[in-house]
Amino acid sequence: MKDDKFFWNYKEQPGKVLKKDYITDTKQSPLVSIITSYYNAQEFMWQTINCILNQTFPYWEWIIVDDGSTDKKAIEYLENIKKMDTRIYVYHKKNEGLAKGRDYAIKYSTTNYILPLDADDLIEPTYIETLYWAMEKNKEAAWAFTNSLGFGKYIYLVDQPFDSEKMKTENHITATALIRKNKILQLGGYGVAKRYVNEDWHLWLRMLANKEYPIQLTYYGFWYRRREKSLLTQINDEKSKENELRLRDIKTEADKIKSKVEPLIFPQKNLQNINSLKYYDFDWNRVLPKASKENILYILPATGMDKKTYRQIKKKKGIYNIFIITLENIEHSHYALRQKYEKFATVFDLTTFLGQESWLGFIKYIVKTRMISDIYVAEKYSNIEFFKEELRFKETVKYKENNLLYKLAILNYRLKNTLIGRATRKIIRILRKDEI
């Protein structure tokens, strides 16, 4: 998205800390099955565990399949994970590779949705909740995914719009997505792909050949850990014989796609004026356990570059659980302050995962499920009947974008990343070490 690279902080990884008030066993049936094929993969898994337990949508089951691990400590690690939460299940099988491991997990899943997640990758706290509602409100879509980023050995942001024609020669989406289980089963699962093939790319191509379409959520929800000696790096080694076979088999599947498949990409085009939106209730009867602190909600145009509003909201951190819903697809990057907000608040940018017909229903869903006590609405929305009558908000917020601050932030980034800027920072670090 426009200008995101100037504001994104790769150090703000989800899952670094397990929230003190994360929701444990809900005693309610799961709606999403997270599946992980595991092989001696305990090194970074603690952070993945935290990401799952920190999810805002707790109606999941996590099925971990040990694909014949050889490290005794790795197997013991799994047993300890299983004890953490009754929603976590561990199965053991002989080693057959990632694709067969995923199929084995799917066999034990009890929900209509499958979410493959490797043992070292990360997801944002709202990842499952936003994907779930995107799929529930678009029943014909086969799978949904978010924009993603690479971190670790290599860092980058991926916001490329989905293109079924490009997918024939380049897999520009990740394996982690929310997928309708019946669509996977209809196509024979992941194991149809040979062991040396990127099984997720192979599945997406078979989906497209079957004229199935995806939904793209345009916020950065998935963190892909890039390691120098990862399995995928070995598979993609251009000099290897297996890579030749891989590309041949991928081409075979790509050639079966006879027509372009159009995805659903948010935000939708030609958004209406918010004043004209109608309220449609969500068919939902689950309420989350009562939190230790009161929950409050802010409804803003964006998380853009209004530092005054940011400071006002930040003052309430620690006192309340803070939720922020934004409603407008502004020209500027939504990430100018979003990651800073997410340090103490839960943020839902409705433009990135829902059609406008669902916005007011989602707001009411948040108010109901989180048992919101007070609501604060941007001043420009104060005369909208829904906010006055349905929500009965407490106060208005004078939200205002600051274009000058926004441009200065980008200028500062560019100056810091010139050769002179990088050299200056390096000298400062050296001098600081000498002082110590």
C-alpha positions, 0 to 999 in steps of 0.5 A: 500500500502507498507509503507503508515502507516508510512507517513499517517497524519490523521489530514490532513482531506479534507473539513476543509476549503472551498477554496476561488476559488471553482467553483460554478454553471457551467451552464453545465449539471451534469454528476454525482449525489451525493445522501445523505439520511439525518436524524438529521445529521447536526453535521459534515455536514459542512465538507462534504459540503466543500468536495463537493464544493471543488471538482476539477470536478464540473459537479455534482448535490447533491440530499439530502433527508430529511428522516423525521428529527425530529429536527427543527434546522436540517431541517432549516440547510438543507434549508440553504445548498440549498441556497449555490449552485444551484446544491444542491437539497433538498427533504423531505419524511417520515422516512423509513430508509437509503436505502429508502432515497437513492432510493428516491434520485435516483428517482430525479437524472438526470445523469448516475452515482450515488455517495452515500455519508453520511452526515458526511463522507469526500472525497478528492478533486479529488475523483469525477474526478478520479472515473468518468474517471475510469468508462468512460474508462471502460464501462463494469464496474458496479462501482468504489471505492477508497482505504479508511480510518477510522478517528475519534473514530478509525483510520486505512487505508484500501487498501485490494484488492477487492475479491468477495469470501471474500465479501461473509462473509466480506464487505471490501469496503465502501458504497461510490462509483461511480455506474452506475445508470442503474445497481442499477435500474436493481437490484431494488435499495437499498430498496430491503434490509431489514431495519436492513441489511447493504444496501450497502453490500447487493447491492454489493452482488447482483451485484456480483451475476449478474456477475458485476465487480468493479474498485478499485482505489488505492489511499486513496480517501474516509474518513469514520467517525467512531463514537462510537454510529453510526447506523452501530455500532448498527447494527453490535452489535453481541448480537443484534437480528437484527444482527442475521437476518442481517447475515442470509439475507446477507448469502442468497445473498452471496449464489447466487454468483456462480463464482468468479468475477474478479475486475479491480485493478489499477495499472495494471500489466506489465506496459509499458515503458512510451516512448512507450505510444501512444496519444489518445485524450479524447472526451471532450469539456468542459472548466472550468472557468478561475482561478484567478491565472495562472495554471501550471503543473508538470509531475513527476515520483511520489510524493515519497521522493525527498524533493529538488523537493518538496521545489522547487515546494512549492516556487510557492504556492500562486503565481500559481495554481499548478497541479502535474501528476505522472506516475510511480508506484514506490516501495516506498509509494506514500504518503511520501510527497503526503499529503504535496504536496496536501496542495498547489497543486492538485495531480493526480497519473495516475497509480491509476485510469487509464490504460496506454492507457489513460495517455497521453490523460488525461495529454492533458485533464488537460492542456486544461481544466485548461488552463495550462500556463507553463509545467515542466517535469521530466528530464527523460521524456524530450526526449519523443516526446509527451512532446516535440511536444504536450506539449512543456514544459517550463523546466525540473525538476531533480527529484530523489528518496532519499532512505536514507531519506525514510528509516530514516522517517520510522525509526523515526516513529517506534522509536516515536511509541515505549513505550519509545517514547510515554511515552517521548512525554506524559512527554513533553506535561505535562511539556509544560502545567506546563510551561504555 
